[in-house]
Amino acid sequence: MQENDGKLQQAEGGIEETSENTKGQLEESTQAEPKVSQEVTSENEEEKKIEKETVSEAKSDEKSTEKNDSDEHIEEIDESNAEDAEDVENEKRHTIPMLDYHSMSMENLVGELQRLVKNEKVQAINKHVSAIKYEFDQKFQEFLDEKKEEFVSKGGNEIDFRYNSVAKRQFNEVYSDFREKRDQYYKQLDQSLKANLQKRLDIIEELKGLIDIEEDINTTYHNFKDLQNRWKNAGPIPRANYNDVWRNYHHHMEIFYDFLHLNRELRDLDFKHNLEEKQKLVERAEALADEPDLGKAFRELQTLHKIWKEDIGPVAKEHREEIWEKFSTATKAMHQRRQEHFQELEKVYEKNLEKKQELIASIAKIAENVSDNHRGIQQQIKEVEALRESFFKAGRVPQKVNEDTWSQFKETVRKFNRTKNAFYKNQKKEQQQNLEKKKELLELAISLKDSEDWDEVTPQMKGIQRDWKKIGHVPRKYSDKIWKEFKDACNHYFDRLHSEKNEAHKEEFENFKKKSECLDRLKNFQLSGDKKKDLEDLKSFLAEWKQYGRIPYNKKHINSKFNKIVDALFKKLGIAKQQSELFKYGNKVQELAKTEDNYAIGNERVFVKRKIDEVKADIRQLENNLQFFSGNSEDNPLVKEVINKLDKQKEALQTWKEKMKKLNILEHKLNKEIEEEENSNEEE
């Protein structure tokens, strides 16, 4: 498992890393193995001379290799090809887009991980999974810290904090599935890679032995070609062995070509073919300078290096350095383009950093000025959430400041949350107090909901409702329940009240209907000329009108219409207005007499007495006003107006006194009847 994790970490580096972080090399000449010349035996001096030249060339190649070890443009190609050498399916990682995982929510990260594990080769998504896991862990930890602070702020003990996250559970399940597939893959791959490595080492040993076999050179050459084909089909080997095994193979292949001096024609044909193939590769590498898609160009260059290394043999010594230099130069140009691209990305990252720092400053400003009311804090929560979203979408920042920037962001958000939670912790106490107040109002409303004392209880119930509105929030788990109970109690009372009023309204509308009919008959009434009879008829209309009782308030205008017609008819009969008023009032007194309601009669006496006092006060005021005018100013319009008002008020006073007289007579009569009834009871 540890070995597989190590492979995963290597794979996660990928070709996307900058060349400073990659190691490796690729060159035309390779290091000779120690004491390799001892493995070459010869039967004559010419062969010994060849052997010395070979060793000399190998040493020269060692120096060339040491020089090229520092070539960054070769190193990143070499490292990436070594990674792909384990499994050709691994190359698919280049075609899987690396999304902006930083801007994704936890739920979206889980969804993307599920998609990759389900649809892609496990060995091709190592880097993607690692990036997704890093972002998910960061976001979940931030989320968990926030929930823990909220839990503690509500009075909980930190040691008791537990949180069940659906997103976390789903992520762990998918990631566990990925690791299981990955471990199974690497377990099978490890066995296969080791077997393929042994095949290649065996081929190298056979290649070494070719120069020691005494046989026809054509047969030897045929066996050499067969070894080359077997090498190409030997399969992938561990990346850690890739470059060393290749150098060893290539070294002994060059030794064999030097051995072919006995048949230079075969060797030269191979050298010529290899040179032509490498020239084609150089042309293809140089053409990549015009490829606009940098990623595609770099992957193509990787393929060219792989072909150069694995599929094409050496060229004649006089061409080796020149052809390699051309290929290396084209590679270097691509490396330079990538470096410039990375530098441009760094500029973008720097701008992203500035933007993120501004967002952090904005959150910090809110955290320093957290509102002291629920509405204000809710608005600030929305603002902070919008700033958080902007932070995640702002893009990458330079790697060297990534951790610090993330830490600053988390701490600033956490500071706001701590202050917000402290507010709601205090508010929770207030809400508990509010709950007690509302419980008291609820109990009072329940005690009054069945009362029938409408005049007294209705103002109380309305007052209870007003007081309820003034009380603030209560704990959420109680708010719906207590509100429903309170509303039901109030609705129960007012529904009964409205039902009662509706019954009363029915009677009032019925009275209005009858008065309308009476008014219509009065409109059609014609005086007969018999004053006594006409007066009795009018009294009959007045009596009928009075008996119908109350009508709806918005229909009161019908009373004035009736009185206006009656007054007009009395006037036609030659009855003064004062007398007509007394006629109408007489009917009212008769109605009071029928009810024998002392309380109603008493109220009427109070009303008439108050009107008498008001009229007397007006008369005194008018008489005082006349004293301001001289005796010879009777023609003055203002004096005339005051005198007219004074006369009217005196008439009104007389009318009200007559009304009081009628009430006194009625009261005296009722008292006498009561007295007689009591005496009669005593005699019995």
C-alpha positions in Angstrom: 0.0 0.0 0.0 2.8 2.4 0.9 4.5 1.6 -2.4 1.3 2.4 -4.3 0.8 5.6 -2.4 4.3 6.6 -3.4 3.4 5.9 -7.0 0.3 8.0 -6.7 2.2 10.9 -5.3 4.7 10.6 -8.2 1.8 10.5 -10.6 0.2 13.5 -9.1 3.2 15.5 -9.9 2.5 15.0 -13.6 3.7 17.0 -16.5 1.9 20.1 -15.2 4.5 20.8 -12.6 7.2 23.3 -13.5 10.5 22.0 -14.8 12.3 23.1 -11.6 10.5 20.2 -9.8 11.2 17.5 -12.4 14.2 15.3 -12.6 15.5 13.2 -15.5 17.4 13.3 -18.6 17.3 12.4 -22.3 20.3 12.5 -24.6 21.6 10.9 -27.7 24.7 9.6 -26.0 24.5 7.5 -22.8 26.7 6.4 -20.0 28.6 3.2 -20.4 28.2 0.6 -17.7 31.2 0.1 -15.5 33.8 -2.2 -16.9 31.7 -2.8 -20.0 34.8 -3.1 -22.2 35.7 -6.2 -20.2 32.7 -7.9 -21.6 33.9 -7.4 -25.2 36.4 -10.0 -26.3 38.2 -10.2 -29.6 40.4 -12.6 -31.5 42.6 -10.1 -33.2 44.2 -6.7 -32.8 41.6 -5.0 -34.9 38.9 -6.0 -32.5 40.9 -4.8 -29.6 41.3 -1.5 -31.3 37.5 -1.3 -31.8 37.1 -2.1 -28.2 39.3 0.8 -27.1 37.5 3.1 -29.4 34.2 2.0 -28.0 35.3 2.6 -24.4 36.6 6.0 -25.4 33.3 6.9 -27.0 31.4 5.7 -23.9 33.6 8.0 -21.7 32.9 10.8 -24.1 29.2 10.1 -23.9 29.5 10.1 -20.1 30.8 13.7 -20.2 28.0 14.6 -22.7 25.5 13.1 -20.3 26.9 15.0 -17.3 26.6 18.2 -19.3 23.0 17.5 -20.4 22.0 16.5 -16.9 21.4 20.2 -16.2 19.2 20.7 -19.3 15.8 21.4 -17.8 14.0 21.2 -21.2 15.1 17.5 -21.4 14.3 16.7 -17.8 10.6 17.4 -17.9 10.1 15.4 -21.1 12.1 12.5 -19.6 10.2 12.5 -16.4 6.8 12.5 -18.1 7.8 9.7 -20.5 9.1 7.7 -17.5 5.7 8.1 -15.9 3.8 7.0 -19.0 6.2 4.1 -19.5 4.4 2.1 -16.7 1.1 2.1 -18.5 0.0 3.6 -21.9 -3.4 4.2 -20.3 -1.8 6.7 -18.0 -1.4 9.1 -21.0 -5.1 9.7 -20.9 -4.5 12.1 -18.0 -3.5 14.7 -20.5 -7.0 14.7 -22.1 -9.0 14.8 -18.9 -9.6 18.5 -18.1 -8.4 19.8 -14.8 -11.4 21.9 -13.6 -11.4 24.8 -11.2 -12.0 22.6 -8.1 -11.4 25.5 -5.8 -14.5 27.3 -6.9 -16.7 24.2 -6.5 -19.0 23.5 -3.5 -18.5 20.3 -1.5 -21.5 18.7 -3.2 -20.2 19.5 -6.6 -16.7 18.1 -5.7 -18.4 14.8 -4.7 -20.2 14.7 -8.0 -17.1 15.3 -10.0 -15.2 12.7 -8.0 -18.0 10.2 -8.7 -17.9 11.0 -12.4 -14.1 10.5 -12.7 -14.0 7.2 -10.7 -16.9 5.8 -12.7 -15.9 6.9 -16.2 -12.0 7.2 -16.3 -9.1 4.9 -15.9 -8.0 4.9 -12.3 -4.3 5.4 -13.2 -5.2 8.5 -15.3 -7.0 10.5 -12.6 -4.5 10.4 -9.7 -3.7 14.1 -10.0 -7.4 15.1 -10.4 -8.5 13.0 -7.3 -5.7 14.5 -5.3 -6.7 18.0 -6.2 -10.4 17.3 -5.4 -9.6 15.7 -2.1 -7.4 18.7 -1.1 -10.2 21.2 -1.8 -12.9 19.0 -0.2 -10.9 18.6 3.0 -10.3 22.3 3.2 -13.9 23.2 2.7 -15.2 20.5 5.0 -12.9 21.6 7.8 -14.0 25.2 7.4 -17.6 24.0 7.5 -17.0 21.8 10.5 -15.3 24.5 12.4 -18.2 26.8 11.8 -20.7 24.2 13.0 -18.6 23.5 16.1 -18.4 27.2 17.0 -22.2 27.5 16.5 -22.7 24.4 18.7 -20.5 25.8 21.5 -22.1 29.3 21.2 -25.5 27.7 22.0 -24.1 26.3 25.2 -22.8 23.0 24.1 -19.6 21.3 25.3 -17.0 21.1 22.6 -16.1 17.5 23.6 -19.8 16.5 22.9 -19.8 18.0 19.4 -20.8 15.5 16.6 -21.8 16.3 13.1 -23.2 14.0 10.5 -22.5 15.3 7.0 -24.1 13.6 4.0 -21.5 15.2 1.7 -18.6 13.9 3.8 -20.1 10.4 4.0 -20.6 10.3 0.2 -17.1 11.6 -0.4 -15.5 9.0 1.8 -17.5 6.2 0.0 -16.4 7.4 -3.4 -12.8 8.0 -2.4 -12.6 4.6 -0.7 -13.9 3.1 -3.9 -11.1 4.9 -5.8 -8.4 3.7 -3.4 -9.6 0.2 -3.7 -9.5 0.3 -7.5 -6.1 2.1 -7.4 -4.6 -0.4 -5.0 -5.9 -3.4 -7.0 -4.6 -1.8 -10.2 -1.1 -1.2 -8.8 -0.9 -4.6 -7.3 -1.5 -6.2 -10.7 0.6 -3.6 -12.4 3.6 -4.2 -10.0 3.7 -7.9 -11.0 3.5 -7.1 -14.6 6.1 -4.3 -14.5 8.6 -6.6 -12.7 8.1 -9.4 -15.2 8.5 -6.9 -18.1 11.7 -5.5 -16.4 13.2 -9.0 -16.2 12.3 -9.5 -19.9 14.2 -6.4 -20.9 17.2 -7.2 -18.7 17.3 -10.7 -20.3 17.2 -9.0 -23.8 20.1 -6.8 -22.8 22.1 -9.8 -21.7 21.4 -11.5 -25.0 22.4 -8.3 -26.8 25.7 -8.4 -24.9 26.3 -12.0 -25.9 25.8 -11.3 -29.6 29.4 -10.1 -30.1 30.8 -13.3 -28.5 29.0 -15.8 -30.7 31.1 -17.2 -33.6 28.5 -17.4 -36.4 27.7 -15.9 -39.7 27.4 -12.2 -39.5 24.1 -12.2 -41.3 22.7 -14.7 -38.8 24.0 -12.5 -36.0 22.4 -9.4 -37.5 19.1 -11.3 -38.0 19.2 -12.2 -34.3 20.0 -8.6 -33.4 16.9 -7.4 -35.3 14.9 -10.1 -33.5 16.1 -8.7 -30.2 15.0 -5.2 -31.2 11.5 -6.4 -32.0 11.3 -8.3 -28.7 12.4 -5.1 -26.9 9.7 -3.1 -28.5 7.0 -5.6 -27.4 8.4 -6.3 -24.0 5.8 -4.1 -22.3 6.0 -1.3 -19.7 8.5 -1.4 -16.8 8.7 0.6 -13.5 9.4 4.2 -14.0 12.2 4.1 -11.5 14.1 1.7 -13.9 13.0 3.2 -17.1 15.9 5.6 -17.9 18.7 3.3 -16.6 17.4 0.3 -18.5 17.1 2.3 -21.6 20.6 3.7 -21.3 22.0 0.2 -20.8 20.1 -1.2 -23.8 21.1 1.7 -26.0 24.7 1.5 -24.9 25.0 -2.2 -25.8 23.2 -1.6 -29.0 25.8 1.0 -30.1 28.5 -1.5 -29.1 26.9 -4.1 -31.4 26.8 -1.5 -34.3 30.5 -0.9 -33.8 30.9 -4.7 -33.8 29.3 -4.7 -37.2 32.4 -3.1 -38.7 33.0 -6.6 -40.2 29.9 -5.9 -42.3 29.8 -2.1 -42.7 27.2 -2.3 -45.4 24.6 -3.6 -43.0 25.6 -1.1 -40.3 25.6 1.9 -42.7 22.2 1.0 -44.0 20.8 1.0 -40.4 22.6 4.2 -39.6 21.2 5.9 -42.7 17.7 4.7 -41.9 18.0 5.8 -38.3 19.3 9.2 -39.4 16.4 9.7 -41.8 13.9 8.8 -39.1 15.5 11.2 -36.6 15.6 14.0 -39.2 11.8 13.5 -39.6 11.4 13.7 -35.8 13.5 16.9 -35.8 11.2 18.4 -38.5 8.1 17.5 -36.5 9.6 18.9 -33.3 10.5 22.2 -35.1 7.0 22.5 -36.6 5.5 22.4 -33.1 6.7 26.0 -32.6 3.6 27.0 -34.7 1.1 24.8 -32.7 -1.2 27.3 -30.8 -2.3 24.6 -28.3 0.6 24.5 -26.0 -0.6 21.4 -24.1 -1.1 19.5 -27.3 2.3 20.6 -28.6 4.0 19.4 -25.4 2.3 16.0 -25.5 3.3 15.6 -29.1 6.9 16.5 -28.2 6.8 13.8 -25.5 5.7 11.3 -28.1 8.6 12.3 -30.4 11.1 11.9 -27.6 9.6 8.5 -26.8 10.0 7.4 -30.4 13.6 8.8 -30.5 14.5 6.9 -27.4 12.6 3.6 -27.8 12.0 3.0 -31.5 15.0 4.4 -33.4 18.5 3.2 -33.1 21.8 5.2 -33.2 23.2 7.0 -36.2 26.7 7.3 -37.4 29.1 8.9 -35.0 29.8 11.9 -37.2 26.0 12.8 -37.2 25.2 12.0 -33.6 26.0 15.3 -32.0 24.6 17.4 -34.9 21.2 15.6 -35.1 20.8 15.5 -31.3 21.6 19.2 -31.1 18.8 20.0 -33.6 16.3 17.9 -31.7 17.4 19.3 -28.4 17.2 22.9 -29.7 13.6 22.3 -30.8 12.8 20.8 -27.4 14.4 23.8 -25.7 12.2 26.2 -27.8 9.1 24.4 -26.6 10.5 24.5 -23.0 11.0 28.2 -23.4 7.4 28.6 -24.6 6.1 26.7 -21.5 8.2 28.8 -19.2 6.9 32.0 -20.7 3.4 30.5 -20.4 4.0 29.7 -16.7 5.3 33.3 -16.2 2.1 34.7 -17.7 0.1 32.4 -15.4 2.0 33.7 -12.5 1.0 37.2 -13.4 -2.7 36.1 -13.5 -2.2 34.3 -10.2 -0.8 37.6 -8.7 -3.9 39.5 -9.9 -6.1 36.7 -8.4 -4.1 37.1 -5.1 -4.9 40.9 -5.1 -8.5 40.2 -5.7 -8.7 37.6 -2.9 -6.9 39.9 -0.5 -9.5 42.6 -1.3 -12.3 40.1 -0.6 -10.7 39.0 2.7 -10.4 42.7 3.6 -14.1 43.2 2.8 -15.1 40.2 5.0 -12.8 41.6 7.8 -14.5 44.9 7.6 -17.9 43.2 8.2 -16.4 41.1 11.0 -15.3 44.3 12.7 -18.8 45.8 12.5 -21.2 43.0 13.1 -24.8 44.3 13.4 -26.6 44.3 16.7 -30.0 43.1 15.3 -31.3 40.0 13.6 -32.2 41.7 10.3 -28.9 43.4 10.1 -26.9 40.2 10.8 -29.0 38.3 8.3 -28.1 40.9 5.6 -24.4 40.6 6.6 -24.6 36.8 6.4 -25.8 37.2 2.8 -22.9 39.6 2.1 -20.3 37.4 3.6 -21.7 34.4 1.7 -21.5 36.4 -1.6 -17.9 37.4 -0.8 -17.0 33.7 0.0 -18.4 32.7 -3.4 -16.4 35.4 -5.1 -13.3 34.2 -3.2 -13.7 30.6 -4.5 -14.3 31.9 -8.0 -11.4 34.3 -8.0 -9.0 31.7 -9.4 -5.6 30.3 -8.3 -2.9 32.3 -6.5 0.8 31.7 -6.5 1.6 28.4 -4.8 4.0 30.0 -2.3 1.2 32.0 -0.7 -1.7 29.6 -1.3 -1.7 28.2 2.3 -1.3 31.6 3.9 -4.1 33.1 1.8 -6.4 30.3 2.6 -5.6 30.5 6.3 -6.3 34.3 6.3 -9.6 33.7 4.6 -10.7 31.0 7.0 -9.8 33.0 10.1 -11.6 36.1 8.8 -14.8 34.2 8.1 -14.4 32.5 11.4 -14.1 35.8 13.2 -17.4 37.0 11.7 -19.1 33.7 12.6 -17.9 33.9 16.3 -19.3 37.4 16.7 -22.6 36.4 14.9 -22.9 33.3 17.1 -22.3 35.3 20.3 -25.1 37.6 19.3 -27.5 34.7 18.8 -26.4 33.2 22.0 -27.4 36.4 23.8 -30.6 36.6 21.7 -31.5 33.1 22.8 -31.8 34.3 26.4 -34.0 37.2 25.2 -36.1 34.7 23.2 -36.6 32.6 26.3 -37.9 35.7 28.1 -40.1 36.6 25.2 -41.5 33.0 25.3 -42.5 33.5 29.0 -44.3 36.8 28.1 -46.2 35.2 25.3 -47.2 32.3 27.4 -48.8 34.8 29.9 -50.7 36.5 27.0 -51.7 33.1 25.7 -53.2 32.1 29.1 -55.1 35.4 29.3 -56.5 35.0 25.8 -57.6 31.4 26.5 -59.4 32.6 29.7 -61.3 35.3 27.8 -62.1 33.4 24.6 -65.5 32.2 25.7 -66.7 35.5 27.4 -69.9 37.1 26.3 -69.1 40.5 27.9 -68.4 41.9 24.5 -68.1 45.6 25.4 -65.5 44.9 28.1 -63.6 41.9 26.7 -63.3 43.1 23.1 -60.9 46.0 24.0 -58.9 43.6 26.2 -58.5 41.1 23.4 -57.4 43.8 21.0 -54.9 45.0 23.6 -53.5 41.5 24.0 -53.0 41.2 20.3 -51.1 44.5 20.2 -48.9 43.4 23.2 -48.2 40.1 21.4 -46.9 42.0 18.3 -44.5 44.1 20.5 -42.8 41.0 21.9 -39.8 39.8 19.9 -38.9 36.4 18.6 -39.2 33.2 20.6 -37.1 30.0 20.2 -37.9 28.5 16.8 -38.9 25.1 18.1 -41.7 26.8 20.1 -42.7 29.7 17.8 -45.1 27.8 15.5 -46.9 26.0 18.3 -47.4 28.9 20.6 -48.5 31.2 17.7 -51.1 28.6 16.6 -52.5 28.3 20.1 -52.7 32.1 20.5 -54.2 32.6 17.0 -56.8 29.9 17.7 -57.9 31.5 21.0 -58.2 35.0 19.4 -60.0 33.6 16.4 -62.4 31.7 18.6 -63.4 34.9 20.5 -63.7 37.2 17.4 -65.5 34.6 15.4 -68.2 34.5 18.1 -68.2 38.3 18.3 -68.7 38.6 14.6 -71.4 35.9 14.6 -73.2 37.9 17.3 -72.9 41.1 15.3 -74.1 39.5 12.2 -77.3 38.4 14.0 -77.7 42.0 15.2 -77.1 43.3 11.8 -79.8 41.1 10.4 -82.3 42.8 12.8 -81.0 46.3 11.9 -81.4 45.6 8.2 -84.9 44.3 8.8 -85.7 47.6 10.6 -84.2 49.6 7.8 -86.4 47.7 5.3 -89.5 48.5 7.4 -88.6 52.2 7.8 -88.0 52.4 4.0 -91.5 51.1 3.4 -92.9 53.5 6.0 -91.0 56.4 4.4 -92.5 55.5 1.0 -96.0 55.6 2.4 -95.3 58.9 4.1 -94.1 60.4 0.8 -97.5 59.4 -0.8 -99.5 60.7 2.2 -101.9 63.6 1.4 -103.5 65.9 4.0 -107.3 65.5 4.0 -108.0 69.0 5.3 -109.3 67.6 8.6 -106.6 68.9 10.9 -107.5 66.6 13.7 -107.6 63.5 11.6 -104.4 64.6 9.7 -102.6 65.2 13.0 -103.6 61.7 14.3 -102.3 60.2 11.0 -99.0 62.0 11.4 -98.7 60.8 15.1 -99.4 57.3 13.8 -96.5 57.6 11.3 -94.2 58.8 14.2 -95.3 56.0 16.4 -94.7 53.4 13.7 -91.2 54.9 12.9 -90.1 54.8 16.5 -91.1 51.2 17.0 -88.7 49.8 14.4 -85.6 50.5 16.5 -81.9 50.6 15.4 -80.8 50.5 11.8 -77.3 50.1 10.3 -75.0 53.1 10.9 -74.4 53.8 7.2 -78.2 54.0 6.7 -78.9 56.7 9.3 -79.6 59.3 6.6 -83.1 57.8 6.3 -84.1 59.4 9.7 -83.4 62.9 8.4 -85.5 62.3 5.3 -88.4 61.2 7.4 -88.1 64.1 9.9 -87.9 66.6 7.0 -91.2 65.3 5.4 -93.0 65.2 8.8 -91.9 68.8 9.6 -93.2 69.9 6.3 -96.5 68.3 6.9 -96.8 69.8 10.4 -96.0 73.2 8.9 -98.9 72.8 6.4 -101.2 72.0 9.3 -100.1 75.3 11.0 -98.2 73.6 13.8 -95.0 75.4 14.9 -91.7 73.6 14.8 -91.5 73.5 18.6 -94.8 71.8 18.9 -94.0 69.3 16.1 -90.8 68.5 18.0 -92.9 67.8 21.1 -95.3 65.7 19.1 -92.3 63.6 17.9 -90.8 63.5 21.4 -94.2 62.4 22.8 -94.0 59.3 20.8 -90.5 58.6 22.2 -91.9 59.0 25.8 -94.7 56.6 25.0 -92.1 54.1 23.9 -90.1 54.5 27.1 -93.4 54.1 29.1 -94.1 50.8 27.4 -90.7 49.5 28.3 -90.9 50.7 31.9 -87.1 50.7 31.9 -86.0 53.0 34.7 -82.4 52.8 33.5 -83.3 54.0 30.0 -85.6 56.7 31.3 -82.8 57.9 33.6 -80.3 58.0 30.7 -82.8 60.1 28.7 -83.3 62.5 31.7 -79.5 62.9 31.8 -79.3 63.6 28.1 -82.2 66.2 28.2 -80.7 67.9 31.3 -77.3 68.2 29.5 -79.0 69.8 26.5 -80.8 72.3 28.7 -77.5 73.3 30.3 -75.8 73.6 27.0 -78.6 75.8 25.6 -78.6 78.0 28.7 -74.8 78.4 28.4 -75.2 79.5 24.7 -78.0 82.0 25.7 -75.7 83.6 28.3 -72.9 83.8 25.8 -75.0 85.5 23.2 -76.5 87.9 25.8 -72.9 88.8 26.8 -72.0 89.4 23.2 -74.9 91.9 22.8 -73.5 94.0 25.6 -70.6 94.9 23.4 -72.9 96.8 21.0 -74.5 100.2 21.6 -78.3 100.6 22.0 -78.7 102.3 18.5 -76.9 99.5 16.6 -79.9 97.3 16.0 -79.5 97.8 12.3 -76.0 96.3 12.4 -76.0 92.9 10.6 -73.9 91.3 13.3 -76.3 92.4 16.0 -79.2 91.1 13.9 -77.4 87.7 13.6 -76.8 87.5 17.3 -80.4 88.4 18.1 -81.7 85.7 15.7 -79.5 83.1 17.3 -80.6 84.2 20.7 -84.3 83.8 19.8 -83.7 80.4 18.4 -81.9 79.2 21.5 -84.7 80.5 23.7 -87.2 78.5 21.6 -84.9 75.5 21.9 -84.7 76.0 25.7 -88.4 76.0 25.9 -88.6 72.9 23.8 -86.1 71.0 26.0 -87.9 72.1 29.1 -91.2 70.7 27.8 -89.4 67.5 27.0 -88.1 67.4 30.6 -91.7 68.0 31.8 -93.0 65.1 29.8 -90.2 62.9 31.3 -91.1 64.1 34.8 -94.8 63.3 34.2 -93.8 59.8 32.9 -91.5 59.2 35.9 -94.1 60.4 38.3 -96.8 58.2 36.7 -94.5 55.1 36.9 -93.5 55.8 40.5 -97.2 56.2 41.4 -98.1 52.9 39.7 -95.3 51.2 41.6 -96.4 52.7 44.9 -100.0 51.6 44.3 -98.9 48.2 43.5 -96.8 48.0 46.6 -99.8 49.2 48.8 -102.0 46.7 47.2 -99.5 43.9 48.0 -99.4 45.1 51.7 -103.2 45.0 52.1 -103.3 41.5 50.8 
